[in-house]
Amino acid sequence: MELAARIRWNSLFSLLSSGIRLFTNVFLFLGLARFYGPEAFGQFATAHTLSTLILLLADFGLDLLFTTEVARQRSQAGRLFQSFAALKLLFVGVAVAVMWLIPVVHTFSAPTRVLIYVFSFGVACNAGMNFFFALFKGFEQLHHETRISFVANSVLLALLILLGILRAPIWVLATVFAGARALGLILAAVKAARLLPLQAPKMNAAAWKEVMRQGWVFGVYLLCGTLFFQLDALLLAFWQGDYAVGIYQSVMKLVALVLALPEIANSVFLPLLSRYHDENKEKWERIGRLLNKTLWLCGLPIGLVFFVYGEPLIRILYGTESFAPAIPLMRVAALIVVLRFAWEAYGLMLTTSGRQFEKMIIVVAATVLTLALNAYAIPRHGVYGAAIVALITNSFVAAGYALCARIFFVSWTLEVRYLLPGAMTLVLGLVLWSLPDLSFGHGLLAAVAFYALIFYFAGYTKDERQIVFGWRKKQIA
């Protein structure tokens, strides 16, 4: 299959997979916020955030490493599955045990404690499902994940609507949420068995040592890479309570929603760039440059809408004055979104060139910085302090990635078609900000039209447009 077409199809499948999950999660979180209130929303968000972090412990970089190794050694996929699966089971067991211990060593509200135990089951199922998804990504067959996500989340969505109408207790919603992950695990295992003759996980100390020799860097990176972004929510739960978490997460869940796009880029381009780094360095760099520009062009309009129209977004989505304190946080979130989109391609280039250790050092330092700054900011300034700290640490990570990838950063960033959209976004932002009487709908329509023109005329060259939009078959070469 022609390369550009394969990228577009895999991007579509990854977009659909993430979109299905995100739609279901957004429906769940918005429903909780609107109908159960900030405190109940905070309880659910605390348990969900904790499960997300514990899930990273269950993964500890194994999925990412498994994908890259399968992409490089497809003929050895069966042997790789045996070694990685055995280690994966060990990490899942440790992760679930840790999650059970957390409510023992720290006092949470009773509803939050119940939710934590329910989500621990979901962690185990989610970890197994993601492991099989990593196998599919290694073979660049992302359509399997799309189909499984569609089935599991369709069942979940239908049950959530029914339970929401009945105003079921939150722990019932959490149980259904975890059960959908169990269904996904079963479906993924069945599909993986058809794709590859699966053998029982093998206890091989030598193989485990080799996997951990390579994988511990990925593990620490993924754990700290998520921890520095989500630690603030847990610290708010410890020091400010469920209500503060509800306010803060009402914004950060929106940030997480739009950050699905960089995650999709990771899913699609990780195996591709891993392979081309070994086979064709010139093509590897050209794909990375195009990815970097595309993410930048996607991040700018999202950041603009968050910054200028944070208030109507909060009121439309949550529909209550209880979430009014979240409105000022949207402007900080806008800057975080732009930073996250801007750095993703640099991080991926470092990973696929074997420089994961440098990324790990940066996010470990960012996690320490997050903890230190929040220890000062949250007790004094609450959710607003946490938001400013998040902006500082994200800026720190962006600067670190740019420094490590400076050979790309200078040439990519100083390109006219990179700088011009950024300058035009500032101008449009100032214009919309100076027109407070312009309705949200009209302003959003103007921004969409403006960015359509930017994408077409200012963002891409003629050859890049042909590759991205597929108007004629053209290899990235």
Secondary structure as UniProt FT lines:
FT   HELIX           3..59
FT   TURN            60..61
FT   HELIX           62..72
FT   HELIX           74..76
FT   HELIX           77..105
FT   HELIX           110..138
FT   TURN            139..140
FT   HELIX           143..165
FT   TURN            166..167
FT   HELIX           170..195
FT   HELIX           205..239
FT   HELIX           242..258
FT   HELIX           260..279
FT   HELIX           281..308
FT   HELIX           310..318
FT   HELIX           321..326
FT   TURN            327..328
FT   HELIX           329..352
FT   TURN            353..354
FT   HELIX           356..404
FT   HELIX           406..413
FT   HELIX           416..433
FT   TURN            436..437
FT   HELIX           440..453
FT   HELIX           454..459
FT   HELIX           462..469
//
